[in-house]
Amino acid sequence: MKTVYLGQSDGWRPAGALWRLPATLVDMVVYCALCALFAIPVARRFDSSAFWGGIDELARAASDPNWLGHASGIIGLWIALWWCYFVVGWGLLGATPGKWVFGLRIIDYRQRCPIGPARALLRLAAFIVSSVTFEWGHLMMLVRSDRRALHDILAGTRVVRKQRPARRQAASEPEDTGSSDEDANTEGGEARSGEVESEEVQEARVYESRVRSKGVESFEW
């Protein structure tokens, strides 16, 4: 996938937990379906009844080299699929299927998407760190204004979503005509607000250009 820049001036904003949580749930459903699909050929020759027969039955089955080899193969396949799923999704496609469904993308500190396999590996390792901290690493996004979790901070990434442009409401016609001074003040206020908005967009573009050219490690937008 070609590298693109997703900045504030293009309408991209930090994605909060209300968007990221359902995207993660979709990813888990897709991942579990892939695990079941790839494990079927091995599972046909694998006796899974030992998992439901208690500790004694499991210990007896584990003493069988063939059973242990099949179990190790399935677990190894699931682990490899876990890493490939997220590294390919984050690093090469810009988002996993769950994030694509909700319009989310992952960018690096230079606002580039996709972030590349190396940074995706770093983010996945940091994701494990966020999980083993009793989920506090994930909950950090709730208290931070930039909506970054611990693994985003460690990997230098951010999850963003493109904000839809606000719909312009048609102005209602006034019942009675006011004075020309009031109309002039209204038009002047709208013009000033437009100038302020354009200045903000220009400042955002200047900052993003500086980030992309000099590689400033900052998410101050």
CORLINJO-V218241 format. One line per field, one symbol per residue. phi: phi as a letter, one per 30 degrees, with the letter a starting at -180 (. if undefined). psi: psi as a letter, one per 30 degrees, with the letter a starting at -180 (. if undefined). burial: b if it has 16 or more other C-alpha atoms within 10 Angstrom, else e. A space follows every 50 residues. Layout:
BEGIN
phi = ???
psi = ???
burial = ???
END
This chain:
BEGIN
phi = .ddbcccddcjdbecdddcddddddddddddddddddddeedddcbcddd dccjddddddddddddddddddddddddddddddeddddddccjadeddd ecicbcbcdcicbddjddddddddddddddddchidddddddccddhcdd ddddcibacbbddddddddddddddbdddddddddddddddddddddddd dddddddddddddciddabda
psi = kkklkjlefggklkkaffeeeeeeeeeeeeeeeeeeeffeeeffgkjfff fggleeeeeeeffjeeeeeeeeeeeeeeeeeeeeeeeeeeeffflleeee eggklklafggkklfleeeeeeeeefeeeeefhhgeeefffffkfghkle feeefhlkklkkkkkkkkkkkkkkekkalfeeeeeeeeeeeeeeeeeeee eeeeeeeeeeeeefhkilhi.
burial = eeeeebbbbeebbbbbeebbeebeebbeeebeeebeeebeeeeeebeeeb eeeeeeeeeebeeeeebeebbeebeeebeebbeebbbbbbbbbbbbbbbe eebbbbbbbbbbbbbbbebbbbbbebbebbeeeeeebbbbbeeeebbbbb bbebbbbbbbbbeeeeeeeeeeeeeeeeeeeeeeeeeeeeeeeeeeeeee eeebbebbeebeeeeeeebee
END
